[in-house]
């Protein structure tokens, strides 16, 4: 007599790989749908980097090498 076959189940490795693949898929979808744009905008703003948006005609002691001010005709001036 042949022994009865046991039911096959998913191995733990297969489950872990499937979970990791799902996490990677979610991250890729977030990147390609542009949801990271708001995060990038907030972290690269003039005030976040320690600067201050001033009108272009106002003198600035330490002009920033970047200009991320949202207002028109303003420039980012770093704090002294």
N, C-alpha and C positions, 0 to 999 in steps of 0.2 A: 504494500500500500504506500502511496505517495502521501507525504505530509501535506496538510492543508496550507495554502499560501496565506501569508499574513498580509493584511491591508498595508499598502504603501502610503507613507506620509511624506510631507515636504521636510527636507532636512533643515536644520537651523541655518546653515550657510545660505540656502536658497532664500529663506525668509529675510535674512539680514541684507542680502544683495538687493532684493526687491524693495525693501524700505529705503536703502541708500539711493537706489535709482529713482524712486519717487521723490525724495528730497531734492536731488539734482534737477529733476524735471520741473519742480515747483520754482526753484531758483532761476532756472533758464527762462521760464514763462514770465516771471516777475521782471527780469532784465529786459526781455524783448517787448514787453507791453509798456515800458516806459515808466513804471511805477517808481523807479529809483530817481527820476528827475527831480522830484520835490526834495528828496534827501540830499542830493548833490547841490541843489540851489541853496538850501539852508546851511550846509556846512562850508560852502565857498563864499558866503556873503562877506562884505566888508566888515560889518560889525562883529561877526563871529570871529574874524581873524584879528580883532583888536583895533580896527580902524573906525573912521567916522566919515560919513558922506558929507562933503562940503561943496558949495557952489564952485564952479570952475574959476570964477573971477576972484575968489577969496584965496589969500596966500596960504600955502601949506608947507610946514617945516619939513615934514618927512612924507613925500608922496609915495604911495604904495606902488609896487611894480605891477599890480593888477588893478583893474577897475571893475568891480562887481556891484556897483551902486545901481539900484533899480530906477532911480529918478533921472530924468534927462538933464543934461548940462551939469552933472555933478561928478566929482572925482573922489576916490578913496584916499584919505589922509590917515596915516598911522599915528598912534599916540606917541608922544615923546618919551 
